[in-house]
Amino acid sequence: MNSSSNATHLPAPPMVWAQRKDKIFLTVRLDEIRNPKIEVTEKSLHFQATAGKTNTEYDVSLEFNKDIDPQASKQQNTGREFFFMLMKKEESQGFWPRLTKDSTKLHFLKTDFDKWRDEDDSDAEDQEDFNLDEMMQSMGGLQGAGDGGALPVSRVLQFSITQIKIDLKRSVDCWLLKNIKNRCQPNYCGSGTTQYLLLKLSTV
């Protein structure tokens, strides 16, 4: 199988990915996902579904760069996107050079800059990973992938608050905060494409 194959000639869905030493974050960016058919093995992922107001059908198969552990992996259909947390097998851990086995560039697969971290980045965001892992404990496994398993409202709210905090830390302009509170101390860390502005606000 190629890194991406589509025997049905249906369009591939837009996807983004990021990684840690022990896991892959893979998100299918489609809203109103219906009737998903998902198969995840140690070496590959197949995703087929209907989505959007136009009921467009999508289909994609990916062959992973290295092996993952399907039993330890998680998934969630949020209604706005389909999210996978794919755990790398012990012998496959470490940072992969790319998601797929084939080096051919896939037009529908992009980097998830919100979750990306370089191999040499610090551990300053380990708490973020912990919150994400905790949230994934409420998600369904890779068996019975059709309905995706909905999160309880309390868990959705908790995750939303956590995500807001992460977005604030990464995305809010430090100059704007400085003008609002006049207490912002920017610290610049990271490398390559994953350069984040960490904001440390003194106690009000």
Secondary structure, DSSP 8 states (H G I E B T S, - for coil): --SEE-TT------EEEEE-SSEEEEEE--SS-EEEEEEE-SSEEEEEEEETTTTEEEEEEEEBSS-EEEEEEEEEE-SS-EEEEEEE-GGG-S--S-SBSS----TTEEE-TTT---TT--STTHHHHHHHHHHHTTSEESSSTTT-----HHHHHHHHHHHHHHHHHHHS-HHHHHHHHS-EEEEEEEETTEEEEEEEE---
